[in-house]
Amino acid sequence: MAQHNGHHATFQTFDDDSAFLRHILSKKPPEKLVDVEEWDVQILCRALPAETRIECSMQAYDEQTKRTDYRKCFHLVVAAGCYNPTTGHRFFTASHKDALMRQLDGVIIERLALTILRLSRMLADDTEQAKKN
């Protein structure tokens, strides 16, 4: 593919800043429809927005061990990344932390959280895979 100023020829340019911003904001985050057979529903999982991604990264990182453990913030990941596929609205809020972490089946919460973290490319193996592509 031909390059212009170090960019692929398919990259778009904009003479108008508002058109540039509209273009960027029109892009949807990666998403995946997940069958949750245990609940007899489908949940639309989406990559995390920047604010939640940063908050989760900060909560998950242990300064002493220099390790990241996202299990500490599964409730944030699930609350921010699970949507009703019909309405497009989020299923959960931060107020659902107790239900998500203590009342619901942990296997389901873990599956949803890991799906969202993968879509967000926050897991080490996903980051390595993205570098290869």
N, C-alpha and C positions, 0 to 999 in steps of 0.2 A: 504494500500500500504506500502511495506517495506521502512524503512528509513535508510539512510547511512549518518553519520555525520550530522544529523538533516535535511537532504534533502530527498525528495521523490526519490525513486529508478529510476523514469523516467527522472530525471534531467540528462542532458548530461555533460560529462567532456571532456576536450580537453588537449592533451599533447602539442599542438602547439598553441601559442598565435595568430598567423594569422588565423588559422582554427577557433579559438574561436571568433575572430572579424568578420570573414566572416559569421559565423553562426548568430551572433547578427544582423549584417547588412542585412541579408537575410530576416529578419522578417518584414512584412509589417504592417503599422499602421492600426488600425480599420477603416473600411470604410462602407459607405452606399450609394446606388444609390437612388437619390431623384428625383421624378417626379415633374417638375415645369410646371404645366399645363398652367399657365399664359403666359409662354414663349414658350410653345410647345417643351421643351427639357428635357433631363435628365442630372443631374449633379452628379458627383461622389464626395461625401463629405468624407474627411479623417480627422483623428485626427491630431491636430496641431504638427508640429515639436517643439522641445524643445525651440529653440530661440524665435519663435513667441509666444509660450505658456508663457514664462517668460515675454516678452514684454507686452503681453495682461494683464497678472496678475498685473504687475506694473502699467499700465495705468488705470486699472479698480479699483484699491484699493484707497480708500479715507482715508488718515491718520487721519483726524479730526473725521469722523463718524465711522471709523473702519469697513466700509462696502465695499463690492466689487460689482461693477456695470459694467458688461461686455458690456452694450450698448455703453459705451464710446469708445470701440474698435471693434465694429462689422465689420467695414471696414477691419481691420487687420485679423480678424478671417475668413471672407469670402474670402479675397484675398489669404490667406495661405491655406485654406482648401477646395476650390472648384476646381475640375479638370474635364477636358473633358474625359468622360468615354472611348472614342475611342482612343484618342492619349495619354492619361495619362498626358497631360500638364495642367498647371494651367490656369484657365480662366481669372483671374484678377491679377493685380499687385497693388502695393501701389499707382501708378499714377492714379488708377481708384477710389480713395477715393471720389472725388466729385460726380462722377456718381453713385457710390454705396449708398452714404448717402443722395444725394439731387435729383437725377434724376430718380432713379429706384423705383419701388413699395416697400415701407418699409416692407410690410407684407412678401414679398418673401425674402428680405435680413435678416429679423428677423428669418424666418423659417430655412434658410440655416445656419445662425450663431448659432442658438440653436442646430441644428443637429450636427454641428462640435464641439461645446462645450460639448455636451453629449458624442460624440465619444471620446473626449479628457478627459472625466470624470472631468470636471472643474466646474460643477454645483453642488451645495450643496446636492440636493436630489440624484444625481448620485453617489457622493462620499459616502453618507450614504448607498446606495444600494450596492455599491461595497464592503463595510465593512461587510455587511450581508452575502455575498456569500463566 
